[in-house]
């Protein structure tokens, strides 16, 4: 039986698992360098936007570790039959870290809009930022804790997905859509507004020189 084999007899899944593991391992040193660079420079370390970006980096490198484990699970399918409880926790953790990036992106986008248009200090935490982080952190922790307890995430082939046979799994799947799409729109709009702001400032600065 496929799940009882030491090495996955399915060559396609075996290849995907090897690629997962290799690419995830390559990512680690890259993120270490990026995180170190943002920590080592004082001007970047004190900037709220860069603090949030580094928080994103921590989430991404943690996801990479979960993807590395996913590769191991695909190479050695015995894990899914012998320690499925642990496998599902890894999947739930990876998914929760992915959701956390959307929360951080939403706060980061709002922060950049505040700095660009409302003269928010780039090195000072505003009350709304702290409140948003706390609410987002509580939500993410609850999603992770409930997911680990109810085991609502499973590995199906090379993909992670909600186990719809578990209670409330469908609700959490719907909540992801509610969180993700507005966050992506907010992030997109913030970049458009910032680009427009830069263009407007540049146009004003170039006017005297054109006379």
C-alpha positions as CSV (number, residue, x, y, z in Angstrom):
1,X,0.0,0.0,0.0
2,X,1.4,3.5,-0.9
3,X,1.1,5.0,2.5
4,X,2.9,2.0,4.2
5,X,5.9,2.2,1.8
6,X,9.2,3.8,3.2
7,X,9.9,5.6,-0.1
8,X,7.0,6.8,-2.1
9,X,6.4,4.4,-5.1
10,X,4.5,7.1,-6.9
11,X,7.3,8.7,-8.9
12,X,5.4,11.9,-9.6
13,X,4.7,12.5,-5.8
14,X,8.3,11.5,-5.0
15,X,9.7,14.1,-7.5
16,X,7.4,16.8,-6.1
17,X,8.5,15.9,-2.6
18,X,12.2,16.2,-3.5
19,X,11.6,19.5,-5.3
20,X,9.6,20.8,-2.2
21,X,12.4,19.9,0.1
22,X,15.2,21.3,-2.0
23,X,13.6,24.6,-2.9
24,X,12.5,25.1,0.8
25,X,16.1,24.4,1.9
26,X,17.5,26.9,-0.6
27,X,15.1,29.6,0.7
28,X,16.4,29.5,4.3
29,X,19.8,31.2,3.8
30,X,18.2,33.9,1.6
31,X,15.7,34.8,4.3
32,X,18.4,34.7,7.0
33,X,20.4,37.3,4.9
34,X,17.3,39.5,4.4
35,X,16.3,39.4,8.1
36,X,19.8,40.1,9.2
37,X,20.1,43.1,6.8
38,X,16.9,44.6,8.2
39,X,18.0,44.1,11.7
40,X,21.5,45.4,11.3
41,X,20.7,48.8,9.9
42,X,19.4,51.2,12.6
43,X,17.4,53.4,10.1
44,X,15.5,50.3,8.9
45,X,15.2,48.7,12.2
46,X,13.3,51.7,13.7
47,X,11.0,52.0,10.7
48,X,7.5,50.5,11.4
49,X,7.1,49.5,7.7
50,X,10.3,47.5,7.8
51,X,9.4,45.9,11.1
52,X,6.2,44.7,9.5
53,X,8.2,43.5,6.5
54,X,10.5,41.6,8.7
55,X,7.5,40.0,10.5
56,X,6.4,38.9,7.0
57,X,9.9,37.4,6.5
58,X,9.6,35.4,9.7
59,X,6.2,34.1,8.6
60,X,7.6,33.2,5.1
61,X,10.7,31.4,6.5
62,X,8.5,29.5,8.9
63,X,6.3,28.5,6.0
64,X,9.4,27.3,4.1
65,X,10.2,25.0,7.0
66,X,6.7,23.6,6.9
67,X,7.1,23.1,3.1
68,X,10.3,21.3,3.7
69,X,8.5,18.9,6.1
70,X,5.8,18.6,3.4
71,X,8.5,17.4,1.0
72,X,9.6,14.8,3.6
73,X,6.0,13.6,4.0
74,X,5.7,13.2,0.2
75,X,9.0,11.3,0.0
76,X,8.2,9.1,3.0
77,X,4.4,8.6,2.9
78,X,4.7,6.4,6.0
79,X,4.5,9.6,8.0
80,X,0.9,10.2,6.9
81,X,-0.2,6.8,8.2
82,X,2.0,6.5,11.3
83,X,1.9,10.1,12.7
84,X,-1.0,11.7,10.8
85,X,-1.7,13.8,13.9
86,X,1.7,15.5,13.6
87,X,1.3,15.8,9.8
88,X,-2.0,17.6,10.1
89,X,-0.5,20.0,12.7
90,X,2.3,20.9,10.2
91,X,-0.3,21.6,7.6
92,X,-2.4,23.7,9.9
93,X,0.7,25.6,11.0
94,X,1.7,26.3,7.3
95,X,-1.8,27.5,6.5
96,X,-2.0,29.7,9.6
97,X,1.3,31.3,8.8
98,X,0.0,32.0,5.3
99,X,-3.1,33.6,6.8
100,X,-0.9,35.7,9.1
101,X,0.8,37.2,6.1
102,X,-2.5,38.7,4.9
103,X,-3.1,40.3,8.3
104,X,0.4,41.8,8.3
105,X,-0.1,42.9,4.6
106,X,-3.3,44.7,5.6
107,X,-1.6,46.6,8.4
108,X,1.4,47.3,6.3
109,X,-0.7,48.7,3.5
110,X,-2.7,50.9,5.9
111,X,0.5,52.1,7.5
112,X,2.0,53.1,4.1
113,X,-1.2,55.0,3.2
114,X,-1.0,56.8,6.6
115,X,2.6,57.7,6.1
116,X,2.0,58.9,2.5
117,X,-1.2,60.9,3.0
118,X,-1.9,61.5,6.7
119,X,1.6,62.4,8.0
120,X,1.8,59.3,10.2
121,X,5.3,59.0,11.8
122,X,7.2,56.1,10.2
123,X,8.9,55.2,13.4
124,X,6.0,55.4,15.9
125,X,3.4,52.8,16.5
126,X,-0.1,54.3,16.2
127,X,-2.8,53.0,18.6
128,X,-4.8,51.6,15.6
129,X,-1.7,49.6,14.4
130,X,-1.3,48.0,17.9
131,X,-5.0,47.2,18.1
132,X,-5.0,45.7,14.6
133,X,-2.0,43.6,15.4
134,X,-3.5,42.3,18.7
135,X,-6.9,41.5,17.0
136,X,-5.1,39.8,14.1
137,X,-2.8,37.9,16.4
138,X,-5.7,36.6,18.4
139,X,-7.6,35.5,15.3
140,X,-4.6,33.8,13.8
141,X,-3.8,32.0,17.1
142,X,-7.4,30.8,17.4
143,X,-7.4,29.5,13.8
144,X,-4.1,27.6,14.6
145,X,-5.2,26.3,18.0
146,X,-8.7,25.1,16.7
147,X,-7.1,23.6,13.6
148,X,-4.5,21.6,15.7
149,X,-7.2,20.4,18.1
150,X,-9.8,19.5,15.6
151,X,-7.2,18.3,13.0
152,X,-9.1,20.1,10.2
153,X,-6.2,20.3,7.7
154,X,-4.9,17.3,5.7
155,X,-2.3,16.4,3.1
156,X,-4.0,15.1,-0.1
157,X,-1.4,14.2,-2.7
158,X,0.9,17.2,-3.0
159,X,-1.7,19.6,-1.7
160,X,-2.9,20.8,1.7
161,X,-6.6,21.3,2.1
162,X,-9.3,21.5,4.7
163,X,-10.8,18.2,5.8
164,X,-14.5,19.0,5.2
165,X,-15.5,16.0,7.3
166,X,-14.3,17.9,10.4
167,X,-16.8,20.2,12.1
168,X,-16.4,24.0,11.2
169,X,-13.8,23.2,8.5
170,X,-16.0,24.7,5.9
171,X,-16.5,27.9,8.0
172,X,-12.8,28.4,8.3
173,X,-12.4,27.9,4.6
174,X,-15.0,30.6,3.9
175,X,-13.3,32.9,6.5
176,X,-10.1,32.7,4.5
177,X,-11.8,34.1,1.4
178,X,-13.3,36.9,3.5
179,X,-9.8,37.7,4.9
180,X,-7.7,37.3,1.7
181,X,-9.5,39.1,-1.1
182,X,-10.2,42.4,0.8
183,X,-6.5,42.4,2.0
184,X,-5.2,41.9,-1.6
185,X,-7.5,44.8,-2.7
186,X,-6.3,47.0,0.1
187,X,-2.7,46.2,-0.7
188,X,-3.2,46.9,-4.4
189,X,-5.0,50.2,-3.8
190,X,-2.3,51.3,-1.4
191,X,0.4,50.8,-4.0
192,X,-1.6,52.6,-6.6
193,X,-2.1,55.6,-4.2
194,X,1.6,55.7,-3.2
195,X,2.7,55.6,-6.9
196,X,0.2,58.4,-7.6
197,X,1.6,60.4,-4.7
198,X,5.2,59.9,-5.8
199,X,4.2,60.9,-9.4
200,X,2.4,64.0,-8.1
201,X,5.4,65.1,-5.9
202,X,7.8,64.5,-8.8
203,X,5.7,66.5,-11.2
204,X,5.6,69.4,-8.8
205,X,9.3,69.3,-8.2
206,X,10.0,69.3,-12.0
207,X,7.8,72.3,-12.8
208,X,10.3,75.0,-11.8
209,X,13.2,73.4,-13.7
210,X,11.1,73.4,-16.9
211,X,10.7,77.2,-17.0
